[in-house]
Amino acid sequence: MQKLAYALIGFGVVALVFLGVKEFFTNPEVDLLLRIAAGAAGLGLFLLLGVVLRDRRRSSKDDRFKEVER
């Protein structure tokens, strides 16, 4: 039941963030330069997250201590 609650909270937060981003980028009152800068920063964060996840996945394949318990 707790996992369902976390999933619903996560879905709600993602939906609100998506709607906020959509409203920000489609609002004609927001300066175009600000929208371009925010889009570039967001794209950079997503690219960095992708690189980190790819590197973590690659390094986990070669981990000699994967089966060792702490």
N, C-alpha and C positions, 0 to 999 in steps of 0.2 A: 504494500500500500504506500510505503514511503517513496519507493521508486516512481510510482505513478504520480505522486505529488510533485516530485522534483521534475519529472518530465513535463507536467502541465505548467509549472512555473517557468521552465526553460522555454517551452513553446510560446508562452505569453510574452516573455521578455524579447524573444527573437521577433515575434510579430510586431511588437511595439517599436523595436529598433528599426525594422524594415519600413514600417509606415513613417517613422520620423525621418529616415534617410530619403525616402521617396518624396515626402513633403518638402524637405530641404532642397533637393535638387530640382524640383519642379516649380518652386516658388519664384515668380519673376522679380520679387522685391529683393532677393538675395543677389549680391554682386556676382557677376560671372567669374571673376578672378578668384573669389572666395570658394565658389563651387568647384572650380578646377583644382585649386589647392587642396581642398578637402577630399576630392576624388583621388588625387595623386597620393595623398597620405594614406587613405584607406586601401588603395591598391598596393602600396608598398608594404603595409602591415600584412595583408593577405599573402603576398609573395614571400615575405619573411617567415610567416607561419608555415607556409608550405615547404620552404627549404628546411626549417627546423624539424618538421614532422618527417620529411624524407630522410634526413640525416639520422634521426633517432631510429627509424625503422631499419636503415642500413646497418647501423652500429649494433642493433639488437640481434641481428643474424650472426655476427661474429663474436658475440659476448661469450667468453669462456666460462663465466661464473653465473650463467642464467639459471642453472639448476641448483645453485647453492642457496640454502636457507639461512637467514640471519638469526 
